[in-house]
Amino acid sequence: MIEEKKPKRKKAEKECYPEANRQSLNVLAIDPSYNECGFSIFLQGNLHQIERLNFKQVEKQNKKKLTKKEKRTLLAAVIKDYVNAFHIDLIVTERTRLFSQGFISIDVIAALSELIVTMIDAVEIMVVSIGTQSWKKASSGSARHKKEDTMEWVQTILTENVLYDTTRALTNDECDAVGIGVAFYNGA
């Protein structure tokens, strides 16, 4: 029997956005979680603004627990506002880990799926994700950075040109969103 040789597949291009093109893009980086989403806005490679959407605060203000659909609708509205206000070319988000402490997380997979659908429904631009260790290494140099390390690192890169709420400390999610954005521009 003659065995057919399968044609070799060409390796997929590593980057959709070569280094030269990345710096020209306006990027919305998002660190999603159940209670809060951190956002960082980069205009042509420069960190411009850091924001958050804290669902618990919204519930407290409205004196009503938000349903999942209401959270998705609110998130979609915020994303759409940022995309339109800052002429965003690309959304970069953290890829959710499917395994946590040795267990597969079906809830996390479902939540990520809903988040991506929400983003794509809100705006018609490309959404890409970066793995946690990848963005940590590409932004700060260490894949083993802890939350506290990332928060300290973000404080060192803030300039007077970056807009954020200075009346409170930045949250983990906001700092992670900055790291995700920086990692994108660094080639992750």
Salt bridges, closest charged atoms under 4 A:
GLU15 OE1 - ARG22 NH2 3.36
GLU36 OE1 - ARG52 NH1 3.13
GLU59 OE1 - LYS56 NZ 4.00
GLU70 OE2 - LYS64 NZ 2.37
GLU114 OE1 - ARG72 NE 3.24
ASP165 OD2 - ARG168 NE 3.38
GLU174 OE2 - ARG168 NH2 2.82
ASP176 OD2 - LYS147 NZ 2.55
